[in-house]
């Protein structure tokens, strides 16, 4: 609609005549609750659907990162290696922001992200390319150790167990120099290799928390991390002391699509009437009206924006009348808010979300109207 867009310039000074309300960054929400509401001329509200749904990417990254931190206890035990798994560099930047907010993880192998965000630290290991550009694995290991006082060597260029033995020999050779030489396990049975490396270190009397770290990488699911943590502890070693993780797609890419959270963006009200979507699938119902979430005595209620306030509303105005009204860009403040909210997760989960009386009446009215139209047809 060319004329509609021309009005943005001629009547609104180039600013979109829409109103956006949303929950604040760091807010914990339950499934089925609205998180953003966009009001304005239909094309303006609808055309940015894909952009608005990008919020769910960061939501899922933050959620998974928090779960990861809960599993391992200390976010310093993780380095994020996921840039090559992300959709593109910009998406990866969004991902590491959300990772930090969700978990406090600060290490990344993406130098650009570490430069852009002062809360991140560049971190990584030797890669296959570095090893493969030397004539032999032994030459690559020696060269890397000579160039750095702290190095983590990848063991699987030729054979993982052979690589572990070579690194143990090098650790013995350079022990007196103070160089910190670690392992990166990246292929095959990672649990077995982890236990093998720990036992060999124990046999060589080299279980020093400062010098003898094992980085486990290329893990595709959280269950494997839980298994490694459990089995290492059962074997008599402390995973928090000796085990770190280098995680790529698991943090910023795997199960990070819109479908992973069944996110949707639906028309729920026009100037003439409330509307929505009813479906044979209960999870696809779009609640009619202009929505908000209200906390009432611990209960979570989906309410209409214009009904009487009886508790704390979670939606804040983000953008209205051409002006950005929510300008929170301090990720440490957002992270602190998320941390405070996380302490109430059990309480959030204990109180199912319900709909207000007005919202229920609007749903019934819409059902009745649609039903009459169907009957007439």
N, C-alpha and C positions, 0 to 999 in steps of 0.2 A: 504494500500500500504506500506508494510514493508520497501521496499527499499527507498521510499520517506522519511519515518520517520528516517531511518538510516542516511540519508544525513544530517539531523539536527545535529546529533552528529559528524559525520565524516567531514563534510564540513563547518558547521556553529557554531561549538563549543557549541552545545546544545541550541542555540538561534534560535527562529523561524524566517525564512526569509520572514517576512511579513511587510507591512506598514499599520498603522492604523491612520486615520485622523478623527477628530470628533469636534463637537462644545464643547466649554468649559462648565464646571459645572456652573450652575446658568443662562445659556442662555435661553431666551424665544424663542420658535419656534412655527410656525403655523402648522396646520394640513397639511400633504402632503409634508412637507419639510424633506430632509434627515438629519440625525443627526450623522451618523457614516459611514465610508467607510473603507473597509478592502481589501487590495491588496496583492496577493501572490499566490503561487501554490494552485490549487483549493481546495485540501483537507484541507490544513492549514487554508484557509480563511473560509471554510464552517463548519468545525467540531465544531467551537466555537459559532455557531449560538445561541444556548440557552443562553450562557453566555453573548453575546452581547445584546440580547434582555432583559436581566435582568436590563439593564439601564432604561428601561421603567417603571419598578416597582418603582424605586426611583423618576422618573419623575412624575408619577401619585401621589405618596405620597406627594411630595413637592407641586404639584399643588393644591391638595385637602387641604393641611395644610394652604396654603396661602389663599384659599377661606374661610376656617374656621376663620382665623385671621381677614379677612376683615369683616366677619359677626359680630363677637363679639367685635372687636376693640382692645382688649388687650390680647396677647397670654398668659399672666400670669393667665388668668382665666381658663386655660385648663390643666388638667393632663392626660397624655397618659397611658391607662390601657390595651394596646393591645397585650402584649407578648403572651398570651395564644391563641390569634386569628391568630398570624402570622404562616407562614409555619414551621418555626423552629427558634432557637435562632439567628442564623447567619442572616436570613432574617429580623428578628426584629431589629437587630443592623443596618442593611442597612436602615430600615424604619425610625428609630429615627434620624439617620443622616439627611435623606431627610426631615423629619418633621421639624427639627431645621433650615435647610437651607431655607425651604419654608416659615416658619412662625415665627421662633424665640421661639416656644414652648420649654420650658426647663424642665418641670416636667414629670417624668415617674415613674410607679410603678415597673419597672424592675430594681432591685438592681444591676444586672450585667452591664446593660447599664450605670447606673449612676456611677459605678466604672470605666468603660472603657472610658467614655467621660466626661471630666471635666466641660463641658458646661451644663451637665444635673444635675438635682437635684432629689434625690429619694423622692417620694411623693405617698401617697395613703390614703386609708380609712380602717376601720375595714371591714373584709370580712365575708361571711356567715360561713366559717369554724370556725372563732374565736367565733362568736355568738353561733353557734350550739354545741360547745364543753363545754358550760356551762349548768347548770341545767335549768336555765330560762333566758329569754331575759333580765329581770331586773338585774340579777346577772352579765351577760355579760357586760351590759352598765356600771354598777358601777365599775366593775373590770377594764375596759378600761379607764375610767375617772381617777381612782386612779393612773394608771400607766403613764399617759401622761398629759402634760399641754395643749396640742393642739391635739384634736381628732375629727374625723368625724365619726359619728355612722350611720350604715346602718339600715334603718327603716323597712325593709320588711321581716324579718324572720318569723313573725306571721301575722301581718296586718299593712299595710303602715300607715294608718291614726292613728291607735292605737300607732304605733311606734313614729309618729310625736308628739303626745300628751305626751308620756313618756319622750321624749327628751326635750320638753319644760319644763316639771316639773324638770328635772335634771339641765337644764340651770338656772332655778330660784334658785334651791338648791345650786348650786356651783358658782353663779354669783359673790359673794363677794371674791372668791378665785383667780379670774383672769384667770381661766381655760377657754380656747376657745373650745366650744363644738358645732360642726356643724351637719347638716343632710346630709345623702346621700340617694337620691331617686333613686330607681333602678327597680321598677316593676309597672305595671299597668298604669293608666292615669297620666303620669309624669307632664303634664301641670296643671291638676287640683290639684295634690298634691303640686306643687310648689306654686300656688296661695293660697291654703289652709294654707300652712306653713307660708307664708309671712303675711297673714291676722291674723293668730294666734299670730305671733310674734308682730305684730302691736298692737293687743289687750292687750298683756302683756307688752307693752312698752319696747320691746327688739329688736329694729331695730338699732343696733350698727354695723357699717361697719366692725369693727375689730372682734367682737365676734359672729356675727349672719350670717354666711354663709350657703348657701344651695348648695350642689353639686348634679347636675342632671347627672345621668349616664345611660348607656344602651340605648343610642340614636342611631337609625339605619340609619338616613338620615339627610341631612343638612336642609331640609325643616322644620323638627321638631324643630331644633335649632332656625331657623328664627321665627317660630311660638311662641316659648317660649319667645324669646327676645321681640317680638312685644306685646304679651298679658300681660307680666309682666309690660311693660312700660305703656300700656293702663290702667292697674289696679292701676296706680299711684306709682309704685315702680321703682327704677333704677336698671336694671339687671346688669349693670357694677359694682355696689356697692355690691349687695347681691348674685348674681348667678355665680357659677362656673360650669365647666363641667368635668366629668370623662369619657373619650371616649376611647373605645377599638378598635374593628375591623373597625370602621368607618374611622379611620386614617390610619391604617397599613394593613388592609386586604380587606375591602369591595370594590369591583370593581377595584381590583389592579392586575388583570391578563393581559396578553398580549392582549387578545381579547378586553379588556376595551378601548384600544387605537388603535386597529387594526394594531398593529406593525408587520412589516414583514422584512425579510432579504432575498434579491433576487440577483441572478447573473445579472449584468448589463453590463459587458464587458469581452471579452476574448482577447487573444493575436491576434486573427484574425479579430474580428469584435465586434461592440457593440451589445448588446442583451437586453433582458428584458422580460416583461410579459404584454401582452394585454389581457383584460378580458371583459366579458359582464358587469362586475361591475366596474364602473368608479373609485371607491375607491381602487381597487386592481391593478391598473396599476403601473408597476415599470418603472421608467424613465431610459432609456439607458444611458450608459457612466459612467465616473468617476466624481462624482458630488461634488458640493460645493454650499454654499449659499453666495450670494454677496448682500450687501446693496448699492444701487445706488440712491443717491438723495432721500432717504426715501423709495424707492421701494425695494422690496425683489425679487431677481432673482435667480432661480436655474440654475447654470452655470456648464460648464465642467472645470475640474481642470486645463487643459492645455490652456484654452483660455485667452486672454488678460485681465488683471485685470483692472476694471474700477471703483472699489469702495472698500469697506471693506469686505474681506472674513471672514466668521465665522468659517471655519474649521481650526483647528490647528493640526500639526503632534503630535500624542501621542506616537507612537512607530515606530521605523525604524532601520534597520541594527542591530537588536538585542538589541537596547537600548531604554529605556523608556525616552522620551523627555519631557513629560508633567508630572510634579510631584506635582501639586497643591494638598496639603492635609490639608490646613488650612481652616477648615469649616467656621470660622468667615469671612475670606476673600471671600469665595464662597458665604456666606450669604449676605455680603455687595454687591457683584456683582449682585446677584439676586435682592436685594432691589433696586439698581440703575436701573436695567433693568425693574423692575416692574413699575417704574414710566413712562415707555414708552410703556406700554401694549396697551393703546388706540391708539397710533401711529402705533404699530405693527399690530393691528387688522384693522386699517383703510386702510392699503395698502395690497391688495391681492397679493399672491405670483404668479409670472409668470415665464415662462421659457425663457432662453436666445435664441437668434436666432439660434445659433449653436445647442443647445439642441433640439429645435423644428425640425431642419433639420435631426438630428440623429434619432429622433422618426419617422419622415416620411420615412426615408431610411429603417429603420427596418421594418416598416409596409409594405413597398413595397416588401422587400425581403421575408418576411413571407407570404405575399399574393401570390407571384409567386410560392413559394413552395407548398402552399395549392392548387393552380390552377393546378400545374403539377401532384399532387397526385390524 
